[in-house]
């Protein structure tokens, strides 16, 4: 078998016109577009094993997505230094490969990850979202109180069973550790939630945001989002916030490459994470 080289790709995309990350036969997806472009540049099937850190849903954006793939080493040596620019010329403008680098063969974009970090943008301005930011900012119809949002967020930090906030998958755990959850109001008035965890269940981030927003506008007490953590089934009271306000901004990995394999093994044994 030919020697192969594993590559890490750092990817950004505007999720507006994508049906999420995962390849689907009849839909435009990020993985599908990326695979088609790699096949065009390198030859069909040359790049194999495309694996992503977090399979974002339809309409969700990314500025810090990470994936890996394998190339025959001879092909990589031939294209190294030119492949990034060739992809830039051929990829559609709503997806960019920003960096491409060799990594050890035991690097796994999904299982070696130590955290995923998302941001969710909301405006409570009475006129709605600025036209140039309408595709990544949710317009909320009621005034939001920053202190109430952060009080609601505080009760959700830590390791909990987030079943009330997850679309359950068979044989998959809903136990997650949220290491950061807070809100800020930027100088332009936009409210930004930062959510970081070891992994997320499907729709978990947008469900958390949906629960915090109704606490932030006063329709629910600030204790309400945390009170749902006692439930073992998805709560019908939680409205999932719209996809377009959510962006995957960073994925973390061990500082020492020698830890990639150990981290991947640990993650596989603890759970098979399902993405936000």
Helices and strands as residue ranges (DSSP letters): E 4-13, G 15-17, H 30-42, E 48-52, E 61-72, H 73-79, H 83-90, E 95-103, E 113-123, G 131-133, E 138-139, H 146-154, E 158-161, G 163-165, E 175-185, E 191-197, H 204-216, H 224-227, G 228-230, G 243-245, E 246-253, G 257-259, H 260-270
